[in-house]
Amino acid sequence: MIDLLQQHCVPQVKGSPALANQEIANLHTAVQAWQLLEINQAIEREFKFKNYYETLAFVNAVAWIAHQQDHHPDMTVSYNRCRVRYRTHSVDGLSLNDFICAAMIDALIK
C-alpha cells in the first residue's frame, strides 16, 4: 500500500487526465473512511464533534494542511459537523493530491 503521509501535493496542469478507476480504487484503500462519490468523481467525509469550538479547531487544522499542500477542499461547516470534499478541478476528477490530503486529515483525528 502507498504511504500517502510521506508524499506532498504537486501542481496539476489544467486538462491533465484524472486518475483511472483502478488507481482510485487502490488509493481509496488507504482512506477507507472517505466516501467515494463516483457521480462527480470526488471523495468526502463527514466529521462530528462535541461543539462548535472543536469543529472550528478542526476547520483551522484542515485549512493549515490545505495551505501547506496548496490543495484546497470544499468544506461545509455546521455547529458540530464538518463535511470535507476533495476533487481536483484542474483535472476534472480525482488526483493523487486528493488522497494525500485526505490521509493527512485522517491523521489529525487519530
N, C-alpha and C positions, 0 to 999 in steps of 0.2 A: 504494500500500500504506500502511496506517496505521502510524504510528510509535508503537509501544507503549511505548518507553522514555521518551517525553515525557509520558506520562499517569500518573495516580495512581488508585489504587483508591478507589471510593466505596462507602459502606454500601449493602447490598442489603436491601430490605424483604422479610420473610418472606412468601411467597406470590406475589412478583413473578414474571413469566414468565422462564424460562431463554432463552438465545439460540436463535434459529431455526437450522435446519440450514445454510442459506445463509450466515448470519452466522458460524457456527462454521467453515465451510469457508474463508471469506475470511480470518478471523483466524488460522486454522491455517497459512496460507501464510507468516506471519511467524515461526512457531515450528515449522518442519517437522521438527525433530529429536524433537519430542514426539509420542508415540503417542496417537492419538485413540481412546478407548475408548467406542465407541458404546453398548455394553450398559448401562453405568452412567453415561453422559454425563460423562466425565472426560478429562483429559489427563494423561499421565505420561511420565516419562523416567528412565532409569537412568544414573547417573554412576559411572564407575570411576576408582579412584585407586591410587597405589602402595602406600599403607599406611594404617593406622588414623588416624595423626596428620592426614594430608591429608584423609581422609574427615571427621573431626570438624571440621576447619577449614572445610570446605565446609558442613557442617551448621550451624555457628555463623553463617556468612555468610548462609545461607538464612533462619535464624531472625531475623537482623537485618532482612532485607528484609520478612519476614512482620510483624515488629513495626512497621516504618516504614509499611507499607501497610495494616496491620490486616486482613490476609488470610492465613490460615494453611493450609499444605498438610499432607497426611498424608505422613509420611516413614518409610521402612523403612531402617534402618542396619545394615550389617554391617562386617566388617573393612576391606574395600577397595571397598565399593559403597554407594551411597545411591539409593534409588528415591524420587522425589518425585511426588506425585499431587495435582492440583488438581481440585476440584469445589466449587461454591458450594452448600452445604447449604440455605441460606435460599431459594434459587430451585429447588432440587431438580434441578440440572443445571449447565451451564456458564454463566458470566457473563464479561463483559469483564475483570473483575478477575483471573480465572484466567490469561488470556492476557497481561495486563500483567506479572504476577509471573513467568510462565514466561519472558518476554523478558528480564526483569531477571536471572533466574538464568542464562540463556544468556550474558548479557553478563559475568557473573562468570568464566566459563571461557574466554573468548576471549583 
